[in-house]
């Protein structure tokens, strides 16, 4: 804090003060200064600390075995909430990864608990109430510090002090996430020297490369602080709307959901383009209608799992399940009625618990009800493709990791490979399997272009997003890549 005091004009200052009085005034001044500092000390500590260290969490037995900080970053009328987990390796040297989820509007808690963080719900021990959580050892925080952010505003615990700040878009979200990162690093300057990576998945595959571009342009323009960007990572990323939608037809044929005859007829009548079909092309439209009928009951996120009829289970359903002590419903394969989304319901119970929000230092009454994914987000999808953005980034000396589950019908792997080929990069390591514990867990290929290196990896039997279905395998993938080792 800074304080300003008015100086007494020289002409009005007393010319002399008796020595005894001078000593008394000095002592009084000293006592007052000490008292003022004592009164202001808590405020000064609070001002100097932009986040709060969280040592315990409801549902977790004992102290957290890693350093977790939560807090807000103020961006005009937006207050973006974050979870920061310091590297469990060497936080003074390990990279810093900014991570946010897709949706748009899905909380970063997905990454922290379900995907890449050091926590996991203990589904086998769940009997209702605040769900138990445990330490997950194969966390990406073994190799890097991770800054999880609820972005854009309106996601998770992030909120706005003015309703006009809530409307968002792809371009606004990217700009806001970039400003969040800059402001957080200004408040945490000890991490500025570390290698910086930008990471996101699913729909945020649109905004993540835009964030990278903001960082690159900001550094070129001399923005302060300088961000030590080294690369980016996107999982099952939405990148090009047309490629993504078209690839769903190709992928459905590849895995046998539609017949050869129907696929060929659809491809011929639609001229291999299944979006924005003209109304007069009724043969194409009829074939597409048949295709959609065949795949409508398939779980698009993981084609081998049962399809749930709701993205976030109804609270009344969750309560009735707990009343019947049906904890086994939360265990994969333990019941014919098991559904992947039942695991998601635990996050609703956990994050909405008052004790949890107090432990996370969430500001009271800023979010009426936490949702894993905010389906009512005021969001404009104003960017259809970021292939050209990837092309511009491929001219820079960056590292990129793109990965996909090979059982994902939401963002099919064949579509991801298609837009990567449009970057016109040179293959430096041919398509080959990559292994964990001696077993094939996916396939990978590496591209290069004058210092730019892009690694693509498929994850065997993984859905959308891969790190949620094959958590251990994706940990090995990330750990090798972030340390510049081949997969």
Secondary structure, DSSP 8 states (H G I E B T S, - for coil): ---------GGGS-S---HHHHHHHHHHHHHHHHHHHHHHHHHHHHHH-SEEEE---TTS-SS-SS-EEEEEEEETTEEEEEEEE--SS-TTTSEEEEEE--TTTB-THIIIIIISSSEEE-GGG--SSS--EEE-SS-GGGTEEEEEE--STTSTT-EESSGGG--EEHHHHHHHHHHHHHHHHHHTGGGTTS-EEEEEEGGGHHHHHHHHHHHHHHHHTT-SS---EEEEEEES---BHHHHHHHHHHHHHHTTSS-HHHHHHHHHHHTT--SS--TT-HHHHHHHHHHHHHHTTS-SS-TTS---S-SS--HHHHHHHHHTT-GGGGSTTT-TT--HHHHHHHHHHHHT-HHHHHHTT--TTS-SS--SB-TT--EE---SB-HHHHHHHTTSS-EEEEEEETT-SSS-HHHHHHHHHTT--EEEEEEEEEEETTEEEEEEEEEEETTEEEEEEEETT--SSHHHHSHHHHHHHHHHHHTT---
